[in-house]
Amino acid sequence: MTKPTLTLYLAAPRGFCAGVDRAIRIVEMALEKWGAPVYVRHEIVHNKFVVDRLAGMGAVFVEELDDAPLDRPVIFSAHGVPKSVPEEAERRDMTYVDATCPLVARIHMAAQRFSESGLQMVMIGHKGHPETIGTMGQLPEGEVLLVETVEDVAALEVRDPEKLALITQTTLSIDDTAAVIAALREKFPAIEVPAKEDICYATTNRQGAVKALAQKVEALLVIGAPNSSNSRRLVEVGAAAGCRVAHLVQRATDIDWEALQGVTRVGVAAGASAPEVLVDEVIAAFRERFDTTVETVETVKERVEFKVPRILREPVETQ
């Protein structure tokens, strides 16, 4: 029986960003240095496949420091943690490695600088997301006010409208954030906005790649986890750009084949914490069902790399 023909357009860039790659290497290097188990506070990145693989190597994922023994290393996730967490680890004399993405850490430092200048922060972000919790936790309660939407801005009450600064979560939709920033500028003309956009290069690049895909395809599949903010934003960007079918799938087994009936051009993108092996799995699933041609749509090349913390590059101290 002849298979129907279909073209898969792969977004480039896609998948792991430098911050995610660094965080995963941190866990792997910690296991090499100290042996299993090492403990990781929260998911190191938002991807079940990655977390399960690291767990199989000896990483133990816990929710709080209280769940980790004092005599084993603990790693903080790429999303960042409130300042109180490393302070508590030091108080307990725990060995810890901070895998916070350097771009998130940069926002933490900016928040600290703004605060030292007497400014109250307004943060655009998603309530309850680990990155938002970590960033807001850099300063005392009330010093960082969270908004998600233009409506939130309308209801926002601040200490002094003349002494405000803006920070944002790194994984937001660029287009949605622009609307919230415009509302903040209109309501608080004196608000200090960073010269450099807080939304990270990888988020920007992957959203740009999805917009380019949307011009070529009838359906879009974004490979990523349901709790991955940047992956969910890619689905929204694809839908807004005209994809009549835009779905988030964790892996090939999640594909809704009925929704793709009659479709001949499908775009595949991957969130910043999705490994390439899951892209390969999706391609293989299409090849089982269709006479598949694969093309890459590249919008930009990424060459960013981040060093791992010094503690992992130093030899183990012997007693």
TORKOL-4160 file (C-alpha; in steps of 0.2 Angstrom, whole numbers, padded with zeros to 4 digits, m for minus):
319
<pt num="1" X="0000" Y="0000" Z="0000"/>
<pt num="2" X="0007" Y="0017" Z="m0005"/>
<pt num="3" X="0010" Y="0029" Z="0009"/>
<pt num="4" X="0003" Y="0047" Z="0008"/>
<pt num="5" X="0017" Y="0060" Z="0005"/>
<pt num="6" X="0021" Y="0073" Z="0018"/>
<pt num="7" X="0035" Y="0086" Z="0021"/>
<pt num="8" X="0042" Y="0088" Z="0039"/>
<pt num="9" X="0049" Y="0105" Z="0041"/>
<pt num="10" X="0061" Y="0106" Z="0056"/>
<pt num="11" X="0064" Y="0122" Z="0065"/>
<pt num="12" X="0082" Y="0127" Z="0068"/>
<pt num="13" X="0087" Y="0132" Z="0081"/>
<pt num="14" X="0077" Y="0120" Z="0092"/>
<pt num="15" X="0079" Y="0110" Z="0108"/>
<pt num="16" X="0093" Y="0112" Z="0121"/>
<pt num="17" X="0099" Y="0129" Z="0124"/>
<pt num="18" X="0116" Y="0133" Z="0132"/>
<pt num="19" X="0108" Y="0135" Z="0150"/>
<pt num="20" X="0099" Y="0118" Z="0149"/>
<pt num="21" X="0115" Y="0109" Z="0142"/>
<pt num="22" X="0125" Y="0117" Z="0156"/>
<pt num="23" X="0113" Y="0111" Z="0169"/>
<pt num="24" X="0112" Y="0093" Z="0163"/>
<pt num="25" X="0131" Y="0093" Z="0162"/>
<pt num="26" X="0132" Y="0099" Z="0180"/>
<pt num="27" X="0122" Y="0084" Z="0186"/>
<pt num="28" X="0132" Y="0072" Z="0175"/>
<pt num="29" X="0148" Y="0079" Z="0181"/>
<pt num="30" X="0142" Y="0079" Z="0199"/>
<pt num="31" X="0139" Y="0061" Z="0198"/>
<pt num="32" X="0156" Y="0058" Z="0190"/>
<pt num="33" X="0164" Y="0068" Z="0204"/>
<pt num="34" X="0155" Y="0062" Z="0220"/>
<pt num="35" X="0146" Y="0046" Z="0214"/>
<pt num="36" X="0128" Y="0042" Z="0216"/>
<pt num="37" X="0117" Y="0048" Z="0223"/>
<pt num="38" X="0117" Y="0066" Z="0221"/>
<pt num="39" X="0102" Y="0076" Z="0225"/>
<pt num="40" X="0093" Y="0089" Z="0214"/>
<pt num="41" X="0081" Y="0102" Z="0221"/>
<pt num="42" X="0066" Y="0102" Z="0209"/>
<pt num="43" X="0067" Y="0095" Z="0191"/>
<pt num="44" X="0084" Y="0101" Z="0184"/>
<pt num="45" X="0075" Y="0106" Z="0168"/>
<pt num="46" X="0057" Y="0104" Z="0163"/>
<pt num="47" X="0058" Y="0088" Z="0153"/>
<pt num="48" X="0053" Y="0070" Z="0159"/>
<pt num="49" X="0064" Y="0061" Z="0147"/>
<pt num="50" X="0079" Y="0071" Z="0153"/>
<pt num="51" X="0074" Y="0069" Z="0172"/>
<pt num="52" X="0071" Y="0050" Z="0170"/>
<pt num="53" X="0088" Y="0048" Z="0162"/>
<pt num="54" X="0097" Y="0057" Z="0175"/>
<pt num="55" X="0087" Y="0048" Z="0189"/>
<pt num="56" X="0093" Y="0031" Z="0181"/>
<pt num="57" X="0111" Y="0037" Z="0183"/>
<pt num="58" X="0109" Y="0041" Z="0201"/>
<pt num="59" X="0101" Y="0058" Z="0203"/>
<pt num="60" X="0088" Y="0059" Z="0216"/>
<pt num="61" X="0075" Y="0073" Z="0213"/>
<pt num="62" X="0067" Y="0081" Z="0228"/>
<pt num="63" X="0056" Y="0096" Z="0232"/>
<pt num="64" X="0065" Y="0104" Z="0246"/>
<pt num="65" X="0082" Y="0104" Z="0255"/>
<pt num="66" X="0074" Y="0095" Z="0270"/>
<pt num="67" X="0072" Y="0080" Z="0258"/>
<pt num="68" X="0091" Y="0079" Z="0255"/>
<pt num="69" X="0103" Y="0071" Z="0267"/>
<pt num="70" X="0117" Y="0083" Z="0274"/>
<pt num="71" X="0131" Y="0072" Z="0268"/>
<pt num="72" X="0127" Y="0071" Z="0250"/>
<pt num="73" X="0129" Y="0085" Z="0236"/>
<pt num="74" X="0113" Y="0095" Z="0231"/>
<pt num="75" X="0111" Y="0104" Z="0215"/>
<pt num="76" X="0099" Y="0118" Z="0212"/>
<pt num="77" X="0089" Y="0118" Z="0195"/>
<pt num="78" X="0092" Y="0129" Z="0180"/>
<pt num="79" X="0077" Y="0139" Z="0184"/>
<pt num="80" X="0085" Y="0147" Z="0199"/>
<pt num="81" X="0081" Y="0147" Z="0218"/>
<pt num="82" X="0076" Y="0160" Z="0231"/>
<pt num="83" X="0091" Y="0167" Z="0240"/>
<pt num="84" X="0086" Y="0159" Z="0256"/>
<pt num="85" X="0090" Y="0141" Z="0248"/>
<pt num="86" X="0109" Y="0143" Z="0246"/>
<pt num="87" X="0109" Y="0152" Z="0262"/>
<pt num="88" X="0101" Y="0137" Z="0271"/>
<pt num="89" X="0112" Y="0125" Z="0262"/>
<pt num="90" X="0127" Y="0135" Z="0269"/>
<pt num="91" X="0120" Y="0135" Z="0286"/>
<pt num="92" X="0118" Y="0116" Z="0286"/>
<pt num="93" X="0136" Y="0115" Z="0279"/>
<pt num="94" X="0130" Y="0106" Z="0263"/>
<pt num="95" X="0140" Y="0104" Z="0247"/>
<pt num="96" X="0129" Y="0112" Z="0234"/>
<pt num="97" X="0131" Y="0117" Z="0215"/>
<pt num="98" X="0120" Y="0130" Z="0208"/>
<pt num="99" X="0114" Y="0126" Z="0190"/>
<pt num="100" X="0104" Y="0142" Z="0188"/>
<pt num="101" X="0105" Y="0147" Z="0170"/>
<pt num="102" X="0118" Y="0162" Z="0169"/>
<pt num="103" X="0104" Y="0172" Z="0160"/>
<pt num="104" X="0092" Y="0170" Z="0174"/>
<pt num="105" X="0106" Y="0174" Z="0187"/>
<pt num="106" X="0109" Y="0190" Z="0177"/>
<pt num="107" X="0091" Y="0195" Z="0181"/>
<pt num="108" X="0094" Y="0191" Z="0199"/>
<pt num="109" X="0109" Y="0202" Z="0199"/>
<pt num="110" X="0099" Y="0216" Z="0190"/>
<pt num="111" X="0085" Y="0215" Z="0203"/>
<pt num="112" X="0098" Y="0217" Z="0217"/>
<pt num="113" X="0106" Y="0232" Z="0209"/>
<pt num="114" X="0089" Y="0240" Z="0206"/>
<pt num="115" X="0084" Y="0237" Z="0224"/>
<pt num="116" X="0100" Y="0244" Z="0231"/>
<pt num="117" X="0095" Y="0260" Z="0221"/>
<pt num="118" X="0079" Y="0261" Z="0230"/>
<pt num="119" X="0068" Y="0255" Z="0216"/>
<pt num="120" X="0053" Y="0243" Z="0218"/>
<pt num="121" X="0053" Y="0229" Z="0205"/>
<pt num="122" X="0038" Y="0224" Z="0193"/>
<pt num="123" X="0041" Y="0207" Z="0186"/>
<pt num="124" X="0032" Y="0200" Z="0171"/>
<pt num="125" X="0031" Y="0182" Z="0173"/>
<pt num="126" X="0020" Y="0167" Z="0177"/>
<pt num="127" X="0014" Y="0165" Z="0195"/>
<pt num="128" X="0021" Y="0149" Z="0203"/>
<pt num="129" X="0034" Y="0145" Z="0189"/>
<pt num="130" X="0050" Y="0140" Z="0197"/>
<pt num="131" X="0060" Y="0154" Z="0189"/>
<pt num="132" X="0047" Y="0167" Z="0195"/>
<pt num="133" X="0048" Y="0161" Z="0212"/>
<pt num="134" X="0067" Y="0161" Z="0212"/>
<pt num="135" X="0068" Y="0179" Z="0205"/>
<pt num="136" X="0056" Y="0186" Z="0217"/>
<pt num="137" X="0065" Y="0177" Z="0231"/>
<pt num="138" X="0080" Y="0187" Z="0228"/>
<pt num="139" X="0073" Y="0201" Z="0238"/>
<pt num="140" X="0061" Y="0204" Z="0253"/>
<pt num="141" X="0043" Y="0201" Z="0251"/>
<pt num="142" X="0034" Y="0216" Z="0243"/>
<pt num="143" X="0050" Y="0222" Z="0234"/>
<pt num="144" X="0045" Y="0212" Z="0218"/>
<pt num="145" X="0027" Y="0214" Z="0211"/>
<pt num="146" X="0021" Y="0201" Z="0199"/>
<pt num="147" X="0011" Y="0204" Z="0183"/>
<pt num="148" X="0005" Y="0192" Z="0170"/>
<pt num="149" X="m0007" Y="0202" Z="0159"/>
<pt num="150" X="m0012" Y="0220" Z="0154"/>
<pt num="151" X="m0026" Y="0218" Z="0166"/>
<pt num="152" X="m0014" Y="0215" Z="0180"/>
<pt num="153" X="m0005" Y="0231" Z="0176"/>
<pt num="154" X="m0022" Y="0241" Z="0177"/>
<pt num="155" X="m0024" Y="0234" Z="0194"/>
<pt num="156" X="m0006" Y="0236" Z="0200"/>
<pt num="157" X="m0003" Y="0247" Z="0215"/>
<pt num="158" X="0015" Y="0252" Z="0219"/>
<pt num="159" X="0025" Y="0260" Z="0233"/>
<pt num="160" X="0031" Y="0275" Z="0223"/>
<pt num="161" X="0027" Y="0276" Z="0204"/>
<pt num="162" X="0043" Y="0287" Z="0202"/>
<pt num="163" X="0054" Y="0273" Z="0208"/>
<pt num="164" X="0050" Y="0257" Z="0198"/>
<pt num="165" X="0061" Y="0245" Z="0188"/>
<pt num="166" X="0055" Y="0231" Z="0176"/>
<pt num="167" X="0062" Y="0213" Z="0175"/>
<pt num="168" X="0054" Y="0198" Z="0166"/>
<pt num="169" X="0054" Y="0179" Z="0166"/>
<pt num="170" X="0066" Y="0173" Z="0152"/>
<pt num="171" X="0054" Y="0161" Z="0144"/>
<pt num="172" X="0039" Y="0172" Z="0139"/>
<pt num="173" X="0031" Y="0176" Z="0123"/>
<pt num="174" X="0040" Y="0191" Z="0115"/>
<pt num="175" X="0024" Y="0197" Z="0108"/>
<pt num="176" X="0013" Y="0196" Z="0124"/>
<pt num="177" X="0027" Y="0204" Z="0134"/>
<pt num="178" X="0028" Y="0219" Z="0122"/>
<pt num="179" X="0010" Y="0222" Z="0126"/>
<pt num="180" X="0012" Y="0221" Z="0145"/>
<pt num="181" X="0028" Y="0232" Z="0144"/>
<pt num="182" X="0018" Y="0245" Z="0134"/>
<pt num="183" X="0004" Y="0245" Z="0147"/>
<pt num="184" X="0017" Y="0248" Z="0161"/>
<pt num="185" X="0026" Y="0262" Z="0152"/>
<pt num="186" X="0009" Y="0270" Z="0149"/>
<pt num="187" X="0004" Y="0269" Z="0168"/>
<pt num="188" X="0021" Y="0272" Z="0175"/>
<pt num="189" X="0031" Y="0283" Z="0163"/>
<pt num="190" X="0046" Y="0284" Z="0175"/>
<pt num="191" X="0048" Y="0265" Z="0176"/>
<pt num="192" X="0066" Y="0259" Z="0172"/>
<pt num="193" X="0067" Y="0246" Z="0158"/>
<pt num="194" X="0083" Y="0236" Z="0155"/>
<pt num="195" X="0093" Y="0241" Z="0140"/>
<pt num="196" X="0094" Y="0223" Z="0136"/>
<pt num="197" X="0079" Y="0212" Z="0134"/>
<pt num="198" X="0077" Y="0199" Z="0148"/>
<pt num="199" X="0069" Y="0186" Z="0137"/>
<pt num="200" X="0083" Y="0175" Z="0133"/>
<pt num="201" X="0092" Y="0172" Z="0116"/>
<pt num="202" X="0085" Y="0154" Z="0115"/>
<pt num="203" X="0067" Y="0159" Z="0118"/>
<pt num="204" X="0068" Y="0173" Z="0106"/>
<pt num="205" X="0077" Y="0162" Z="0093"/>
<pt num="206" X="0065" Y="0147" Z="0095"/>
<pt num="207" X="0050" Y="0159" Z="0093"/>
<pt num="208" X="0057" Y="0166" Z="0078"/>
<pt num="209" X="0060" Y="0149" Z="0070"/>
<pt num="210" X="0042" Y="0144" Z="0074"/>
<pt num="211" X="0035" Y="0160" Z="0065"/>
<pt num="212" X="0046" Y="0156" Z="0050"/>
<pt num="213" X="0039" Y="0138" Z="0050"/>
<pt num="214" X="0021" Y="0144" Z="0052"/>
<pt num="215" X="0023" Y="0152" Z="0034"/>
<pt num="216" X="0026" Y="0135" Z="0027"/>
<pt num="217" X="0015" Y="0122" Z="0036"/>
<pt num="218" X="m0003" Y="0118" Z="0040"/>
<pt num="219" X="0001" Y="0110" Z="0057"/>
<pt num="220" X="0014" Y="0112" Z="0071"/>
<pt num="221" X="0020" Y="0100" Z="0083"/>
<pt num="222" X="0031" Y="0107" Z="0098"/>
<pt num="223" X="0041" Y="0094" Z="0107"/>
<pt num="224" X="0041" Y="0099" Z="0126"/>
<pt num="225" X="0034" Y="0096" Z="0143"/>
<pt num="226" X="0017" Y="0102" Z="0149"/>
<pt num="227" X="0026" Y="0112" Z="0163"/>
<pt num="228" X="0039" Y="0119" Z="0151"/>
<pt num="229" X="0035" Y="0138" Z="0149"/>
<pt num="230" X="0045" Y="0141" Z="0134"/>
<pt num="231" X="0038" Y="0125" Z="0125"/>
<pt num="232" X="0020" Y="0131" Z="0129"/>
<pt num="233" X="0024" Y="0148" Z="0122"/>
<pt num="234" X="0030" Y="0140" Z="0106"/>
<pt num="235" X="0013" Y="0132" Z="0103"/>
<pt num="236" X="0005" Y="0149" Z="0106"/>
<pt num="237" X="0016" Y="0158" Z="0094"/>
<pt num="238" X="0013" Y="0145" Z="0081"/>
<pt num="239" X="m0006" Y="0146" Z="0083"/>
<pt num="240" X="m0005" Y="0165" Z="0083"/>
<pt num="241" X="0005" Y="0164" Z="0067"/>
<pt num="242" X="m0008" Y="0155" Z="0058"/>
<pt num="243" X="m0006" Y="0136" Z="0061"/>
<pt num="244" X="m0023" Y="0129" Z="0062"/>
<pt num="245" X="m0016" Y="0114" Z="0072"/>
<pt num="246" X="m0003" Y="0118" Z="0085"/>
<pt num="247" X="0000" Y="0104" Z="0098"/>
<pt num="248" X="0012" Y="0101" Z="0112"/>
<pt num="249" X="0019" Y="0083" Z="0113"/>
<pt num="250" X="0031" Y="0076" Z="0125"/>
<pt num="251" X="0036" Y="0063" Z="0112"/>
<pt num="252" X="0030" Y="0053" Z="0097"/>
<pt num="253" X="0017" Y="0043" Z="0107"/>
<pt num="254" X="0007" Y="0059" Z="0111"/>
<pt num="255" X="0004" Y="0064" Z="0092"/>
<pt num="256" X="m0014" Y="0066" Z="0088"/>
<pt num="257" X="m0014" Y="0058" Z="0071"/>
<pt num="258" X="m0032" Y="0061" Z="0068"/>
<pt num="259" X="m0029" Y="0080" Z="0069"/>
<pt num="260" X="m0016" Y="0078" Z="0055"/>
<pt num="261" X="m0028" Y="0069" Z="0043"/>
<pt num="262" X="m0026" Y="0077" Z="0026"/>
<pt num="263" X="m0011" Y="0088" Z="0031"/>
<pt num="264" X="0004" Y="0087" Z="0019"/>
<pt num="265" X="0015" Y="0100" Z="0028"/>
<pt num="266" X="0020" Y="0098" Z="0046"/>
<pt num="267" X="0032" Y="0109" Z="0056"/>
<pt num="268" X="0042" Y="0102" Z="0071"/>
<pt num="269" X="0049" Y="0113" Z="0084"/>
<pt num="270" X="0057" Y="0108" Z="0101"/>
<pt num="271" X="0057" Y="0118" Z="0117"/>
<pt num="272" X="0074" Y="0123" Z="0125"/>
<pt num="273" X="0074" Y="0108" Z="0137"/>
<pt num="274" X="0069" Y="0094" Z="0124"/>
<pt num="275" X="0083" Y="0083" Z="0118"/>
<pt num="276" X="0086" Y="0079" Z="0100"/>
<pt num="277" X="0083" Y="0061" Z="0102"/>
<pt num="278" X="0064" Y="0065" Z="0104"/>
<pt num="279" X="0064" Y="0075" Z="0088"/>
<pt num="280" X="0072" Y="0059" Z="0080"/>
<pt num="281" X="0058" Y="0049" Z="0087"/>
<pt num="282" X="0045" Y="0060" Z="0080"/>
<pt num="283" X="0053" Y="0059" Z="0063"/>
<pt num="284" X="0053" Y="0040" Z="0064"/>
<pt num="285" X="0035" Y="0040" Z="0068"/>
<pt num="286" X="0030" Y="0050" Z="0053"/>
<pt num="287" X="0041" Y="0039" Z="0042"/>
<pt num="288" X="0031" Y="0024" Z="0047"/>
<pt num="289" X="0015" Y="0032" Z="0041"/>
<pt num="290" X="0020" Y="0044" Z="0027"/>
<pt num="291" X="0032" Y="0045" Z="0013"/>
<pt num="292" X="0041" Y="0058" Z="0022"/>
<pt num="293" X="0053" Y="0072" Z="0016"/>
<pt num="294" X="0062" Y="0081" Z="0029"/>
<pt num="295" X="0068" Y="0099" Z="0027"/>
<pt num="296" X="0076" Y="0111" Z="0039"/>
<pt num="297" X="0071" Y="0129" Z="0041"/>
<pt num="298" X="0085" Y="0138" Z="0049"/>
<pt num="299" X="0083" Y="0156" Z="0055"/>
<pt num="300" X="0099" Y="0159" Z="0065"/>
<pt num="301" X="0114" Y="0149" Z="0071"/>
<pt num="302" X="0117" Y="0148" Z="0090"/>
<pt num="303" X="0135" Y="0148" Z="0097"/>
<pt num="304" X="0132" Y="0151" Z="0115"/>
<pt num="305" X="0141" Y="0141" Z="0128"/>
<pt num="306" X="0142" Y="0143" Z="0147"/>
<pt num="307" X="0155" Y="0136" Z="0159"/>
<pt num="308" X="0151" Y="0124" Z="0173"/>
<pt num="309" X="0154" Y="0130" Z="0191"/>
<pt num="310" X="0172" Y="0129" Z="0197"/>
<pt num="311" X="0168" Y="0116" Z="0211"/>
<pt num="312" X="0165" Y="0103" Z="0197"/>
<pt num="313" X="0181" Y="0107" Z="0189"/>
<pt num="314" X="0191" Y="0105" Z="0205"/>
<pt num="315" X="0197" Y="0088" Z="0211"/>
<pt num="316" X="0188" Y="0079" Z="0226"/>
<pt num="317" X="0196" Y="0085" Z="0242"/>
<pt num="318" X="0203" Y="0070" Z="0252"/>
<pt num="319" X="0202" Y="0068" Z="0270"/>
